[in-house]
Amino acid sequence: MDDVARIRDRIDELDQEIVRLLKNRHENAKALGRIKSQRGLDYRDPEREKIILSRIERAATSLDLDPKLIRPVFEQIFALSVQAQQDHPEKSAKRLDQARILIVGGTGGMGRFFARFASLQGAKVKIAGREINKTRTAAKEMEVEPGTILDAASSDIVILSVPTAETVRVASETASLMAAGSLLTDLSSVKTGISDRVAEKIPKGIEYMSLHPLFGPSTDHLHGQTIIAVSYRPGQKWSKLVRAFQRSGSKVVTMSAAQHDRTMAYIQGLHHFGLITLGIALDGMGGEPRTQSLRETEARIASLLDNWDNIVGIQLLNPFVPPVRQKFLELTGNLAQIRPAQASGVKKRLASNVQKWTRKL
């Protein structure tokens, strides 16, 4: 490819990435605007803008960019953020208006995410955790109410954000307290042998949906995110909750427990196993130099430690993961013995897979 065309293609890719980053910033600004509105804070903070601009100008200078040209770009970004903060019509903030929602496991990362989400959607939120003091502290930070599992009796929706191995026990205990017509959901990463057991154990008059958010607790908003829903007993409460997800920009995909676990055996099980294996294999690697690609991979490996219990749960509880791991081990063993004449065949197979992924995108 001609150098001009190649560089232009790269610039086009960077332009798209800039727009995606601006969209992400815009969604965070909208969430911040709702919080500021609730607390009676001004949308614009001139002092913070000065600090940001000073930081950006220093960064621009260090990168040999003219700060005088960079400054007006960020002034426009500030204006876009202020507009986003102000753009929160009352109806959009009340998609869960007055719904009573209990988050069991609300002091953990995903519990906190859904507690914040529900609160910003107008719900009356309570969180319940194992430790009373920790629960009270977390509730105060998020401006929701501390509660206990007993609050399930007066809740419209209960979201369980507990370790996968504890899901059946906690769901059974919680559902025994819930009123007919209320909704129970869990966020377990494995469904086979878990969500179907929950469905069998809970009272028939309770709605039940098993969810799996395909994002981590560090996410700040739902826009562009995917939530998988395994449907058991949907009803009015679920309809209200799923509308809140969708209107916040989330994609909700419905599938069976077996479909979910087969898919996750690759998306999570194999992916995590490969990264863990690579992380341990890099034992002899230390210091510099490092490529940018390796730095990015190291960051992905390090992030596994933040969600370790869940990752181990997927490896041990998803019945479709072991055969996928075994296939991976066989492939790596074969590739370790590769000969020069076989390299073109490996490339052809890899290219075929890449084409499949591209079509799905």
N, C-alpha and C positions, 0 to 999 in steps of 0.2 A: 504493500500500500504506500502511496505517495506520502511524504512526511507532512505535507500541509493537511491532507485529508485525515491522516492518523491523529494529528494534534487537535484538529477541529472535532473529531469524534470524541476525544478525551475531554475537551472543553464542554461539549454537549452533555457528557456524563456528569461532569462536575456541576454544571448548571442545574441538572435534575436533582442532584444531591443537595445543593444549596436550597432549592425549593422545598425538598422534604424536610430539611432541618428547620426552615422557617415555619413550615406547617406544625412541626413538633413544638417549636417555641410558642406558636400561636395558641395551640391547645393548652399548653401549660399556663399561658397568660390568662386564658378563659377561666381555668380552674382557680387561679390566683384571684381573679376578679370576683368570683362568687364568694370566696373566703373574705376578701376585703369588704364586700357588700354586707355580709353577715356581721362583720366586726365594726362597721362604720368607718373604715379607713379610706383615705384618698387613693384614687387610682394611680396618680402620678406621684413619684418620689424624686424630686429634683436632686437631692443630695446623693441618692443611690445612683442616679444617672451620671452624675459627675464622677463618681468613683469608678463606674463601669467604663466610661469614656477614657478616663486616665489609664486604666488597666489595658484597654484595647489599644490605645495609642502607644504604650510601652511595648506591647506585643508586636504591633505593626513595625515599629522601629527596629526591634530585634530581628525581624524577618525581612528587613530591607524594603519595607513598603512605606509609602508616603502617608504619615498619619493624617495629613490634611485631606487626603482623598478618602481615607477609611472612615473618618469621623462622620461625614454626612450620611454614609451608608447606615451607620448605627443609629443616627438620629431618626432616620426613616423607620428602622426596626423598632425603636422605642415608640414611635407614633402608631405603628401597627399593633404593638403590644397593648398600648392604652386603649385602642379601639376594641381589641379582643376582650379586655377586662370589662369594658362597658357594655359589650354585646352579650348580655345574658338575660333575655326576656324572662319575666316571672314564670311563664308557663314552662319554659325549659328547665327551670330550677325546681319544679314541683312535679316531676314525672313520678315520684314516689311520695307525693304529698301526704303527710300524716300517717304513712304506713309505719307500723311498729316492727322494727327489724332488730333481731338479736344475732350477733356474731359470736359464735362459740369458738374460742381460739383467737379472739380479736386482738390479742397482744402480739401475735406473730406478724410477719411481713405481709402475707396475703390477707390475713384478717384485717389488718390496718387499712390495706388498700380498699377493700370492700366497705369497711366502715366509713372511710372518707367519702367514697363514691356515693353511698346511700345517703349520707348526711347532706352532701351537696345537692342531691336530688330531692331534698325536702322531707326525707324520712326521719322518724324519731328513732335514733339508734342507741342500742345498748351493746356493750361488749362484755364477754365473760371469759376469764382466763383461770389458770390453775392457782395463781398467787394473787391474793386480794390486793396487796400493796402495789404490785406491778400492774394489775388491772386498773386500779384507781389512777395511777400515774399516766398510763396510756390513754385512758378516757379523758383526762384533763388536757393532755397534749392535743388530742383530736377534737376537743369540745363536744364530746358525746357523753353518755351516761355509763357509769360502771354498773354491772349487773352480775347475775349468776345464771346457772342453767335453769333455775326455777322460773326465770322470766320468760321461758319458752311458752308457759301457759297463757300469757297475755300478748304474745307476738303474732303478727300476721305472717311474717317470713323469718325463718331461722336458717342461717348460713353456717355450715360446719367447716372450719378451717383448722383441722387437726391432722396429726400424722396418719398416713394411709392405713397403717396397721391398727389404729384406734377407731377408725371410722364406724365400723359396724357396732361396736360397743357404745360409743357416744351417741350415734344416731338412734339406737334402740332406747337408750335412757332419755334422750331429749324428746323423741316422738311420743313417749308415754305421757308426757306432760302437756303436749300441744292440743289445741282445740280443733275440732272438725272444720275443714275448709281452709286451714292454714297451710303454708308451704314449707317443706323441708328441702334444703339443698345441701350437697356436700361438694367439696373441691378436690376429691381424691384423684390422684394421677393414674390409678389402676382401677378398672371397673369389674373385671371378671372375678367372681367369688366375693365381691365386696358390695357393689351397688345392688346386685340381684338379691343378696342376702338381706340388705337393708330393706328393700321393697317387700320382702316376705315378712319381716319382723314388725314393721310399723303399722299402726291402725289404718284400716282401709279408707277412712274418711279424710285422711291427710294427703295433700298433693305432695308428690315427690319427684324431683329432677336431680340427676347426678351431673355435675358440671366439671369441666376441666379448662381453666384459663391457660391458654398457650402463651403466657408471658410471666415474667418474674415480678416479685414484690417491689422492685425498684422502679417499675413503670408508674408514671404519674397520671395517666389518663387512659381511657378506653379507645380513643379514636385510632382506627387502623389495627386494632387487636382482634384476635379470634378466640371465641369461647366455644368449646365443644359441649353439647348437651345430650345426655343419654336420657331418653324420655321413658318414664314409668307411669306417673299419674299427673299429667299436666292439668291445670285448671285456671280459674280467674286470676289467682295470685301470680302464677307463673306468667300468664299473658302480660300482666302489668310489669313484672320484673324484666322480661325479655324485651318489651318495648323500651324500657329505660336503657337497657344495654344497647339496643340497635340505634336509638336516637342519639346516643352518645358516640356513635361512629364505630361500634363494635360489630363484627360479623359473628353470628351465632350459627353453628353447624350442628345439625342433629344426626346422630348415628347410633348404632347398637353398641352394647358393651364389648362384644367380640370385635366388631369393626374398629372401635376405639383402640383396644389393646393391641390388635395386629398392627395398626398404623403407628402407635406410640412405641412399639418394639423397635422400629427403625428411627423414628423422629427423635425419641428420647433415649431408649435403651441402648441401641447401637451407637448413637452419637455420643452419649455420655461415656460408654465403655471405651470407645476409641480415644476420646480425650483423656480419660483416666490412664489408659495404657500408655499413651504418648507422654503424659506428664511424668509417669514413673520412669519411662525409658530415657527421659531427658536428665536423669540423675547426674550424669557426668558433665552436664552443661553448666557453666558458671561464668559470670563476668561478661565482658564485651569481646568482640563486637556481636551485635544481634541485627538481624534483618527486621524490617518493619513487619513483615509477614509473621515472623516468629514472635515478635512482641504481641501482636494481636492474638495469636494462638495461645500464648502464655496467659494473657488476660482472660480468655475463655476458660482455660483450665483452672485458673485461680477462682473464678466465679462459681465453680462447682462446689467449693468448700462452704459457700454461703448458704447452700441449700442441700447439704450433704445427706441429711436424714431422708429427705424426699427422694434423692437420687438413688440411695441404697434401697429404699422401698420399691422403687421401680424395677431395679435389677432382681430383687428377691421375690416380688409378688406378681409381676406381670408374667403369666404363663407362656407368652409368646416370645419373651426375650431370650431364654437359654438357647433355643435352636438358631436364633439370629446371631447370637454371640459365637456359637460353634461354627457357623458358616463363615463368619468373619475370621476366626482363627485358622480355618482351613485355607482361606484365600491368602492370608498373610504368610502362611507356611509355603504355599505355592509360589507366591511372588518373591519370597526370599531366595528361591532357587532359580529365578528367572535367568535365561540366557539371552545374549544379544539378538538372536534370531526371533525371539518371542516378543521383543519390545513393541514391535508394530502391532501385534495382535492385542496386547494390553492397551495400547493407545486407542485402538479401534473400539474396544469394549467400553473404555472410559468415555470416549467421545459420544458413543451411542447413549450412555446414561445421561451425559450432560445435555444432549438434545432433548431427552425426555423431560428433564427438569425445566429446561427453557420453555418447552411447550406448555407445561403446567403453569408457569408464571404468566 
